[in-house]
């Protein structure tokens, strides 16, 4: 069990700050270290949080440069560039973010080689994979938020549909955090009861397609939120705290996070989300859940889509 709990955040934009605020409020960390390319922004965020210290607990928070990140056990990476112009393609934006990550990972390898890195920046699976390639730390110590947020949305919407607290719904979204993600319907359980048994005994008598609509809303949630308010950050901030908690408190929580896959349903050499046990060592092991053949096919297709993006990348 780690006693001193220091969390670093690189990139104090919307997502980094939402994570900082959630960490500050929940008292999980004893110290927060904020770093941004825009140092004044990180300083402003740290000051703003510190003014709530009396009201939120004993957490301290300050803006730092890379050498001071050496104190951190967990470092959240939420730094990123946004689209330069409407002409900039997704791939060009990814190439810019990959360069930013090379700079960040190189600095963190130098100053905080023992910390576990938690990547949030999109495309999160590709940047988790590239960070592992760029870093000297073991791949188990670099994890991406992956489909943790999608899984949380899935459980929340299923819970609402069945009138059950989401904590009593067990369900996974696996694969890419994005368009090729896969709902594992065969594994959904309400209070431990598989859907194929729960639904016939339920008095809702849902029209065909209602469950498909739940997954559609999960997959398109980010687009919908962005249409409304420009970007998403509160729920991803909480997902980041969930991962940090599992690491700092050695919780052995099973989470769908992006990790290097080595043989799960014949998938190799790509980062995507599968259920893994997360503790103080980072990703400790894979939980080998059963997938139906069609679900396994979809997961392999998701892996191939991600491998295609990595192949197309040209980083100088
Ligand atoms: P933002 O533009 O508000 O913040 C990005 C921050 O990164 C800025 O403060 C910027 O100054 C900083 N930055 C840029 N280059 C840097 C560098 N070299 N070193 C340090 N800091 C640097 O963006 P945001 O809304 O906070 O989103 C951040 C990322 O999180 C995006 O890629 C977004 O797509 C992603 N995101 C992921 C999820 C998920 O589920 N994984 C959910 C929401 C958003």
Boltz pocket constraint, residues with backbone or C-beta under 6 A from the ligand:
constraints:
  - pocket:
      binder: B
      contacts: [[A, 10], [A, 11], [A, 12], [A, 13], [A, 14], [A, 15], [A, 16], [A, 35], [A, 36], [A, 37], [A, 38], [A, 41], [A, 78], [A, 79], [A, 80], [A, 81], [A, 82], [A, 100], [A, 103], [A, 104], [A, 119], [A, 120], [A, 121], [A, 122], [A, 123], [A, 124], [A, 145], [A, 146], [A, 149], [A, 177], [A, 231], [A, 232], [A, 233], [A, 236]]
      max_distance: 6.0
